[in-house]
Amino acid sequence: MIPTYQPLLPYAILTALAVVVVLLDTLPAVRRSAWLGWLTALGALAALALDALGPESAPWQGMLRFDGYARAFNAVFLLTLAVVAVGSTAEERKMGFAGEYYALLILSALGLMLMGSAGGLLALYLGLELSTICLFTLVGFAKREPRSAEAALKLLVIGAVASAVVLYGISILYGVLGSTQFDQMAAALATQSGGTTPALWLGLAFVIGGLAFKIAAAPFHLWAPDVYEGAPATVAAYLSTASKAGGFAALLRFLLLGLGGVSGSWQLLVVALAVLSMVIGNLVALVQSNLKRLLAYSGIAQAGYVLVAVAGAPGTGQGMSVGAALMYLFLYAFTNVGGFLLAQAIADATGSDEIAALRGLHRRSPSLAFAALVVLFSLGGIPPLAGFVGKVYLFAAGWQGGQQALVLLGALTSVIALYYYLMVARQVYICDPEDDRRLPVARPLGLAIAVCVVGTLGIGIYPRPWVALGERAALALRPASSGQAVARLPH
């Protein structure tokens, strides 16, 4: 891989954009016009275009790897940033510090991109820290809301503990393998005899546990419901999708590129995380009355479904599992961002983010009701929406990887999940509203929701390009010396 620095251009653009939006926010005319969100979205799309056109490179002795894998996950981060920025434009005039808000979103996306392109654990840790620090500040951005301050404090404390756990695990792995670079770790494992030592097992368990916090997988999920409920809905939308995708980007590269030679050691941990996430997420979601908390527990369950494919990766040649996981994270970004933006629209109109506030939505706003139905049915895995296709691919990857029991559990918990999604749909389409007045929706927020609905429908109707993107990304995770064929998902 030729070391060229051209792939750094999208990162430089995002850094400059963060500085520009802060400076522009000091101008009174810009504050009144409320177009910083549009500028952020355009900058994110420009960075996405440059990233897609850039060559592959591994600068700084492979500390960063700008390859197909990083490019695919960057698309998830930047598209989510663009949609959330447009949705936030409706709230921009109410913000006291809009420039700082968008700058933190941009810098968080930059941290996630570093996680996805990390060639070793040190670069991964730097990206993890950058994204987490920005996110806990964003969670507490609603300064006059006590719940927002409480959520920010919880994320700060728990995030700091998770970060320390990851760093301790990195130090153990360095002591055992003599390097933090993934390719050198894999080479060191190949020369070792005697299998996994207790120190190696402890180090990988700590790193996996810290990243499990990032993806909100049970039992490292306890922060998610309170943080999502207390954070502004646009921040929760970003935190529940882009941040989760960043955690999976780091986890997959760490496990498959760095520790592929000891897959038997980490596979049991991934299976345990998947089981707990699917069971706890879906069962606790049954009793939720707050829409944002329900989406939080739904997100915990969704993380479990993706982990089914991760657990099957050693038996599928990686391509099938990575392709399925990436495609699912794409559709989940559109679907879940749409769900939280719907919660924002309802809260703006009714002052409540309780599920009961959705009563009779089909009479008060037919377009919002249709969007809610698409989001709910996609999360529930009802065909022909994207969620159904995504779960089929995830479960196919898990089944081909030898995780048949895990797939059956995933199918069972998906049926349980249908109950609480349908209960919300009942509020939307069957229950009578307490107030027949039409719900007003800001145009930027409505546009962002429409983009999410179109994305959810489009991936469900024609998923093949998204799966192919994941399969190409999986090629970057194959060791250079490996002649292993990459399994492909069915067309």
Secondary structure, DSSP 8 states (H G I E B T S, - for coil): ----SGGGHHHHHHHHHHHHHHHHTTSHHHHHHT-HHHHHHHHHHHHHHHHHHS--B-HHHHTB-BSHHHHHHHHHHHHHHHHHHHHHGGGGGG-S-HHHHHHHHHHHHHHHHHHHTBSBHHHHHHHHHHHHHHHHHHHT--TT-HHHHHHHHHHHHHHHHHHHHHHHHHHHHHHHHS--BHHHHHHHHHH--SS--HHHHHHHHHHHHHHHHHTT-TTS-THHHHHHHHS-HHHHHHHHHHHHHHHHHHHHIIIIIISGGGHHHHHHHHHHHHHHHHHHHHHHHTT--BHHHHHHHHHHHHHHHHHHHHHTGGGTTTHHHHHHHHHHHHHHHHHHHHHHHHHHHHHHHHS--BGGGGTTHHHH-HHHHHHHHHHHHHHHT-TTSHHHHHHHHHHHHHHHTT-HHHHHHHHHHHHHHHHHHHHHHHHHHTS--S--S-----HHHHHHHHHHHHHHHHHHH--HHHHHHHHHHHHTTS-TT----------
